[in-house]
Amino acid sequence: MSFRLKDGMLLGAASSATQIEGGDLGHNWNDWYRRGRIKDGSDPGRANDHYCRWKEDADLMAVMGLKICRLGIEWSRLEPQEGVFDREAVRHYRRELKYLKKQGIQPLLTIHHFTNPGWFEAKGGFSRMENSRYYLRLVRLCVRSFGDLVNEYITINEPNVYAFNSWLVGEWPPGGRSVKKTADVMSVMACCHIRAYETIHRMREKMGYTDTRVSFANHIRVFEAKNPGSFLQRGIAAASDWLFQRAMTVAMCTGRFLPPLCNRDHISEGEYCDFQALNYYAKSTVSWLRGVPKGAPVNDLGWEVCPEGIAQSAAWLHQILPRPIYITENGTCDNQDRFRCRYLYEHLKALCESGLPVERYYHWCFCDNFEWLEGESARFGLVHVDYETQKRTVKNSGQFYCALIAEGGVDDSLYEEYVAGQTYPKAGEGLYRGTETEM
């Protein structure tokens, strides 16, 4: 039951600005809330009030023994109006970054994490290649403002998830439902990442730094046919894999654009990731219809739990472009904290026994937060948040994570104390909120 962390492997937590900061800002998710599009009616203007409580959160991270922290900037704070920049917002993020480093926590900075200022959204956002100049202007601002404090950057978070949810499914702002627009957005974001990669390296080299690392946070799922003997199901799984993640991964890592993506900015083939940044949560079992097999382990959102999938996904990325591996997000919705210790244990064990060069693990997330379309109803945190009082309380799983970090792994006694008695809900048993179960 025991395992040891890989030598030099650092553990921490990840977050995004919109999900924790709060504030009545002029971005697309505040607009989505005002239009009544959040499932539980939660206001992202509340979130965790982290913009005011950032020092409290940093202190708690340090007490818990976290060594790394992935955090984001809020574009609509830095540039609330087109071409108008808020210097106080810059100073705020500088204070936070300095304090994290003072507490012995190394920051990984995310530049874009799903949220657009209203003025950028009104121009069509990432659906138009000409709008890339606004994003790249933000990139330059970040390097000028924070380049002396941060050497590691995520250019864009989960471009495939953003493109599908915002432009194909229509559940996220701006609510598009166009196959062509989805392919356009994926193409533009791939170009944006590559140009940002070049820009960050060029600017920090001029500043005299040689330790720059840049990547994009890549959401990868394991697509698997329910019936491996079915040619049709295998074909659907392969097509899903290609359209959702494989073509975009190849483009953003290597500059090789394959259908349905198009090279909109004359990108040359090359190598455009200094580390492979993997966001992994769940498996997708493909049948005649989308669904989760009856009896499969699931979380409170009905996502199929598959610990071995994190190592499979990491190995696949390493084949495309061999680089150090950062798990930039991994976690689960567990509103009662009933099985998160098991989820953590099984996924970290799979990574540590994989033989892959995994250097970082950022748990999603540190505190329960505003979970996009789900609002405040889906809890992923190691730390419980009472949204009415904003009181933080370390959960049992947070205590397990602290002990795991301190011990450098899990021994039999730690397993017995935190993991042994935990089990996942099962699809079809009515113990979770998911609706995609295949009966």
Salt bridges, closest charged atoms under 4 A:
GLU21 OE1 - ARG77 NE 2.68
ASP24 OD1 - ARG34 NH1 3.23
ASP31 OD2 - ARG35 NH1 3.37
ASP49 OD2 - ARG53 NE 3.00
GLU56 OE1 - ARG53 NH1 3.76
ASP57 OD2 - HIS50 ND1 2.70
ASP57 OD1 - ARG392 NE 2.92
GLU79 OE2 - ARG137 NH2 2.42
GLU82 OE1 - LYS123 NZ 3.14
GLU88 OE1 - ARG91 NE 3.13
GLU88 OE2 - ARG95 NH2 2.80
GLU96 OE2 - HIS50 NE2 2.70
GLU96 OE1 - HIS92 NE2 3.82
GLU130 OE2 - ARG128 NH2 2.71
ASP148 OD1 - ARG94 NH1 2.83
GLU152 OE1 - ARG360 NH1 2.90
GLU158 OE2 - HIS219 ND1 3.00
ASP184 OD2 - LYS180 NZ 2.94
ASP184 OD1 - ARG264 NH2 2.56
GLU198 OE1 - ARG195 NH1 2.99
ASP211 OD1 - ARG204 NH1 3.16
GLU224 OE2 - LYS283 NZ 2.88
ASP241 OD2 - ARG246 NE 2.48
ASP265 OD2 - ARG195 NE 2.72
GLU271 OE1 - ARG323 NH2 2.45
ASP274 OD2 - HIS201 NE2 2.65
ASP300 OD1 - ARG338 NH2 3.21
GLU304 OE2 - LYS283 NZ 3.94
GLU329 OE2 - ARG70 NH1 3.02
ASP337 OD1 - ARG340 NH1 2.61
GLU346 OE2 - ARG342 NH1 3.04
GLU353 OE2 - LYS349 NZ 2.95
GLU359 OE1 - ARG213 NH1 3.00
ASP368 OD2 - ARG379 NH1 2.66
ASP368 OD1 - LYS395 NZ 2.82
GLU374 OE2 - LYS39 NZ 3.03
GLU374 OE1 - ARG433 NH2 3.11
GLU376 OE1 - ARG46 NH2 2.73
GLU388 OE2 - ARG46 NH1 3.15
GLU436 OE2 - ARG290 NH1 3.31
GLU438 OE2 - LYS226 NZ 2.56
